[in-house]
């Protein structure tokens, strides 16, 4: 069930504001979201209306390039270099208040 207001539907200001606020709260955290399957999931979640938060390995050297490529295509993501097996490493992910969580296939 979508939280978006259907096109052509006339609503009061409060209903429209509520729908917009719910849309902004939709966050998807995609571990390993910058490569292969993770990138595909990240892109699809963006298209579905989620604000994308991707994690990447601490050794990833392509982060700025990856973010730039997606930004140029109209997709904005937040990116965090973390070790997802280490709780303290993930503590700095301020805007990752997930409504949806996609884990890269085969990695836990």
MARBA-3410 file (N, C-alpha, C, O; in Angstrom, 1 decimal):
108
0.8,-1.2,0.0,0.0,0.0,0.0,0.9,1.2,0.0,1.7,1.4,0.9 ~ 0.7,2.1,-0.9,1.5,3.3,-1.1,1.0,4.4,-0.2,-0.2,4.6,0.0 ~ 1.9,5.2,0.3,1.6,6.4,1.1,1.4,7.6,0.3,1.0,8.7,0.7 ~ 1.7,7.5,-1.0,1.6,8.6,-1.9,0.2,9.0,-2.2,-0.7,8.1,-2.3 ~ 0.0,10.3,-2.4,-1.4,10.8,-2.8,-1.6,10.5,-4.3,-0.7,11.0,-5.1
-2.6,9.9,-4.7,-2.8,9.6,-6.2,-3.0,10.9,-7.0,-3.5,11.9,-6.5 ~ -2.5,10.9,-8.2,-2.6,12.0,-9.1,-4.1,12.4,-9.3,-4.9,11.5,-9.5 ~ -4.4,13.6,-9.3,-5.7,14.0,-9.6,-6.6,14.0,-8.3,-7.8,14.4,-8.4 ~ -6.1,13.6,-7.2,-6.9,13.5,-6.0,-6.8,14.8,-5.3,-5.7,15.2,-5.0 ~ -7.9,15.4,-5.0,-7.9,16.7,-4.3,-8.0,16.4,-2.8,-8.9,15.8,-2.3
-7.0,16.9,-2.1,-6.9,16.7,-0.6,-6.8,18.1,0.1,-6.4,19.1,-0.6 ~ -7.0,18.0,1.3,-6.8,19.2,2.1,-5.3,19.4,2.3,-4.5,18.4,2.1 ~ -4.9,20.6,2.8,-3.4,20.8,3.0,-2.9,19.8,4.0,-1.8,19.3,3.8 ~ -3.6,19.6,5.1,-3.1,18.7,6.1,-2.9,17.2,5.6,-1.9,16.6,5.9 ~ -3.8,16.8,4.7,-3.6,15.4,4.2,-2.4,15.4,3.2,-1.6,14.4,3.3
-2.2,16.4,2.4,-1.1,16.4,1.5,0.2,16.5,2.3,1.2,15.8,2.0 ~ 0.2,17.4,3.4,1.4,17.5,4.2,1.8,16.2,4.9,3.0,15.8,5.0 ~ 0.8,15.5,5.3,1.0,14.2,6.0,1.6,13.2,5.0,2.5,12.4,5.4 ~ 1.1,13.1,3.8,1.6,12.2,2.8,3.0,12.5,2.5,3.8,11.6,2.3 ~ 3.3,13.8,2.4,4.7,14.2,2.0,5.7,13.8,3.2,6.8,13.4,2.9
5.2,14.0,4.4,6.0,13.7,5.6,6.3,12.2,5.6,7.4,11.8,5.9 ~ 5.3,11.4,5.3,5.4,9.9,5.3,6.4,9.5,4.2,7.2,8.6,4.4 ~ 6.4,10.2,3.1,7.3,9.9,2.0,8.7,10.2,2.4,9.6,9.4,2.1 ~ 8.9,11.2,3.1,10.3,11.6,3.5,10.9,10.6,4.6,12.1,10.5,4.7 ~ 10.0,9.9,5.3,10.5,9.0,6.3,10.8,7.7,5.8,11.4,6.8,6.6
10.6,7.4,4.6,10.9,6.1,4.0,12.4,6.0,3.7,12.9,6.7,2.8 ~ 13.1,5.2,4.4,14.5,5.0,4.3,14.9,3.6,4.0,14.3,2.7,4.7 ~ 15.8,3.3,3.1,16.3,2.0,2.9,17.8,2.0,3.1,18.5,2.8,2.6 ~ 18.2,1.0,4.0,19.6,0.9,4.3,20.1,-0.4,3.5,19.6,-1.5,3.7 ~ 21.0,-0.2,2.6,21.5,-1.3,1.7,22.9,-1.5,2.1,23.8,-0.7,1.7
23.2,-2.6,2.7,24.6,-3.0,3.0,25.3,-3.4,1.7,24.7,-4.2,1.0 ~ 26.5,-2.9,1.5,27.2,-3.3,0.3,26.5,-2.7,-0.9,26.5,-3.3,-2.0 ~ 25.9,-1.5,-0.8,25.0,-0.9,-1.8,25.7,-0.3,-3.0,25.1,0.3,-3.8 ~ 27.0,-0.3,-3.0,27.8,0.3,-4.1,28.3,-0.6,-5.1,28.9,-0.2,-6.1 ~ 28.0,-1.9,-5.0,28.6,-2.8,-6.0,27.7,-3.9,-6.4,26.9,-4.4,-5.6
27.7,-4.2,-7.7,27.0,-5.4,-8.2,25.5,-5.4,-7.8,24.8,-4.5,-8.1 ~ 25.1,-6.5,-7.1,23.7,-6.6,-6.7,23.3,-5.5,-5.8,22.1,-5.0,-5.9 ~ 24.1,-5.0,-4.9,23.8,-4.0,-4.0,23.5,-2.7,-4.7,22.5,-2.0,-4.3 ~ 24.2,-2.4,-5.8,23.9,-1.2,-6.5,22.6,-1.3,-7.2,21.8,-0.3,-7.3 ~ 22.3,-2.4,-7.8,21.0,-2.6,-8.4,19.8,-2.4,-7.4,18.8,-1.8,-7.7
20.0,-3.0,-6.2,19.0,-2.8,-5.1,18.9,-1.4,-4.8,17.7,-0.9,-4.6 ~ 20.0,-0.7,-4.6,20.0,0.7,-4.2,19.2,1.5,-5.3,18.3,2.4,-4.9 ~ 19.5,1.3,-6.5,18.8,2.1,-7.6,17.3,1.8,-7.6,16.5,2.7,-7.7 ~ 16.9,0.5,-7.4,15.5,0.1,-7.4,14.8,0.7,-6.2,13.6,1.1,-6.3 ~ 15.4,0.8,-5.1,14.8,1.3,-3.9,14.6,2.8,-4.0,13.6,3.4,-3.6
15.6,3.5,-4.7,15.4,4.9,-5.0,14.2,5.2,-5.9,13.4,6.0,-5.6 ~ 14.1,4.4,-6.9,12.9,4.5,-7.9,11.6,4.2,-7.1,10.6,4.8,-7.5 ~ 11.6,3.3,-6.1,10.4,3.0,-5.4,10.1,4.1,-4.4,9.1,4.0,-3.7 ~ 10.9,5.1,-4.3,10.6,6.3,-3.4,11.3,6.3,-2.0,11.0,7.1,-1.2 ~ 12.3,5.4,-1.8,13.0,5.4,-0.6,14.2,6.3,-0.6,14.8,6.5,-1.7
14.5,6.9,0.5,15.8,7.6,0.6,16.9,6.6,0.9,16.8,5.8,1.9 ~ 17.8,6.5,0.0,18.8,5.4,0.1,20.0,5.8,1.0,20.6,6.8,0.9 ~ 20.3,4.8,1.8,21.5,4.9,2.7,22.3,3.6,2.4,21.8,2.5,2.6 ~ 23.5,3.8,1.8,24.3,2.6,1.5,25.5,2.6,2.4,26.1,3.6,2.8 ~ 25.9,1.3,2.6,27.2,1.1,3.4,28.2,0.5,2.4,27.8,-0.1,1.4
29.4,0.8,2.7,30.5,0.3,1.9,31.7,-0.1,2.8,31.7,0.3,3.9 ~ 32.6,-0.9,2.2,33.7,-1.3,3.0,34.6,-0.1,3.3,34.6,0.9,2.6 ~ 35.3,-0.2,4.4,36.2,0.9,4.8,37.3,1.1,3.8,37.9,2.2,3.7 ~ 37.6,0.1,3.0,38.7,0.2,2.0,38.2,0.7,0.6,39.0,0.8,-0.3 ~ 37.0,1.0,0.5,36.4,1.4,-0.8,37.0,2.8,-1.2,36.9,3.7,-0.5
37.6,2.8,-2.4,38.2,4.1,-2.9,37.4,4.8,-3.9,37.7,5.8,-4.4 ~ 36.2,4.2,-4.3,35.4,4.7,-5.4,34.2,5.5,-4.8,33.3,5.8,-5.6 ~ 34.1,5.8,-3.6,32.9,6.3,-3.0,32.5,7.7,-3.6,31.3,7.8,-4.0 ~ 33.4,8.6,-3.7,33.1,9.9,-4.3,32.7,9.8,-5.8,31.7,10.4,-6.2 ~ 33.3,8.9,-6.5,32.9,8.7,-7.9,31.5,8.1,-8.0,30.7,8.5,-8.8
31.3,7.1,-7.2,30.0,6.4,-7.2,28.9,7.4,-6.9,27.8,7.4,-7.6 ~ 29.1,8.1,-5.8,28.0,9.1,-5.4,27.9,10.2,-6.5,26.7,10.6,-6.8 ~ 28.9,10.6,-7.1,28.9,11.6,-8.2,28.1,11.1,-9.4,27.3,11.8,-10.0 ~ 28.3,9.8,-9.8,27.6,9.2,-10.9,26.1,9.1,-10.7,25.3,9.5,-11.5 ~ 25.8,8.7,-9.5,24.4,8.6,-9.1,23.7,10.0,-9.0,22.5,10.2,-9.4
24.4,10.9,-8.4,23.9,12.3,-8.3,23.6,12.9,-9.6,22.6,13.5,-9.8 ~ 24.6,12.7,-10.6,24.4,13.2,-12.0,23.1,12.5,-12.6,22.5,13.2,-13.5 ~ 22.8,11.3,-12.2,21.6,10.7,-12.8,20.3,11.0,-12.0,19.3,10.5,-12.3 ~ 20.5,11.9,-11.0,19.3,12.3,-10.2,19.0,11.5,-9.0,17.9,11.6,-8.4 ~ 19.9,10.6,-8.6,19.7,9.8,-7.4,20.7,10.2,-6.4,21.9,10.2,-6.6
20.2,10.6,-5.2,21.0,11.0,-4.1,21.0,9.9,-3.0,19.9,9.4,-2.6 ~ 22.2,9.6,-2.5,22.3,8.6,-1.5,23.2,9.1,-0.4,24.1,10.0,-0.6 ~ 23.0,8.6,0.8,24.0,8.8,1.9,24.9,7.6,1.9,24.4,6.5,1.7 ~ 26.2,7.7,2.2,27.1,6.6,2.1,27.9,6.6,3.4,28.4,7.6,3.9 ~ 28.1,5.4,3.9,28.9,5.2,5.2,29.8,4.1,5.0,29.4,3.0,4.6
31.1,4.3,5.3,32.1,3.3,5.4,32.0,2.6,6.7,32.3,3.3,7.7 ~ 31.6,1.4,6.8,31.4,0.7,8.1,31.7,-0.8,7.9,31.8,-1.3,6.9 ~ 32.0,-1.4,9.1,32.1,-2.8,9.2,30.8,-3.2,9.9,30.6,-3.1,11.1 ~ 29.9,-3.8,9.1,28.5,-4.1,9.6,28.5,-5.1,10.7,27.5,-5.3,11.3 ~ 29.6,-5.8,10.8,29.7,-6.8,11.9,30.1,-6.2,13.2,30.1,-6.8,14.3
30.4,-4.9,13.2,30.9,-4.2,14.4,29.9,-3.1,14.8,29.7,-2.1,14.0 ~ 29.1,-3.2,15.9,28.1,-2.3,16.3,28.6,-0.8,16.3,28.0,0.1,15.8 ~ 29.8,-0.7,17.0,30.4,0.7,17.2,30.7,1.3,15.8,30.6,2.6,15.7 ~ 31.1,0.5,14.8,31.4,1.1,13.5,30.1,1.7,12.8,30.2,2.6,12.0 ~ 29.0,1.1,13.2,27.7,1.6,12.6,27.0,2.7,13.4,26.1,3.3,12.9
27.6,3.1,14.5,26.9,4.0,15.4,26.8,5.4,14.8,25.9,6.2,15.1 ~ 27.7,5.8,13.8,27.6,7.1,13.2,26.7,7.2,12.0,26.7,8.3,11.4 ~ 25.8,6.3,11.8,24.9,6.3,10.7,23.6,7.1,11.1,22.6,6.5,11.2 ~ 23.8,8.4,11.3,22.7,9.2,11.8,21.4,9.2,11.0,20.3,9.0,11.6 ~ 21.4,9.2,9.7,20.2,9.3,8.9,19.7,7.9,8.5,18.7,7.9,7.7
20.2,6.9,9.1,19.8,5.6,8.7,18.8,5.1,9.7,19.1,4.2,10.6 ~ 17.6,5.6,9.7,16.5,5.2,10.5,15.6,4.3,9.6,14.6,4.8,9.1 ~ 16.0,3.0,9.4,15.4,2.2,8.4,13.9,1.9,8.5,13.4,1.5,9.6 ~ 13.2,2.0,7.4,11.9,1.5,7.2,11.9,0.2,6.4,11.0,-0.6,6.4 ~ 13.0,0.1,5.7,13.2,-1.1,4.9,14.7,-1.4,4.9,15.6,-0.5,4.9
15.1,-2.7,5.0,16.5,-3.1,5.1,16.7,-4.1,4.0,16.1,-5.2,4.0 ~ 17.7,-3.9,3.2,18.0,-4.8,2.1,19.5,-5.3,2.4,20.4,-4.4,2.4 ~ 19.7,-6.5,2.6,21.0,-7.1,2.8,21.5,-7.7,1.5,20.8,-8.4,0.9 ~ 22.7,-7.4,1.2,23.3,-7.9,-0.1,23.3,-9.4,0.0,23.6,-10.0,1.0 ~ 22.9,-10.0,-1.1,22.7,-11.5,-1.2,24.0,-12.2,-0.8,25.1,-11.9,-1.3
23.9,-13.2,0.1,25.1,-14.0,0.4,26.0,-13.4,1.4,26.9,-14.1,1.8 ~ 25.7,-12.3,1.9,26.6,-11.7,2.9,25.8,-11.4,4.2,24.7,-10.8,4.1 ~ 26.3,-11.8,5.3,25.6,-11.5,6.6,26.6,-10.8,7.6,26.2,-10.5,8.7
END
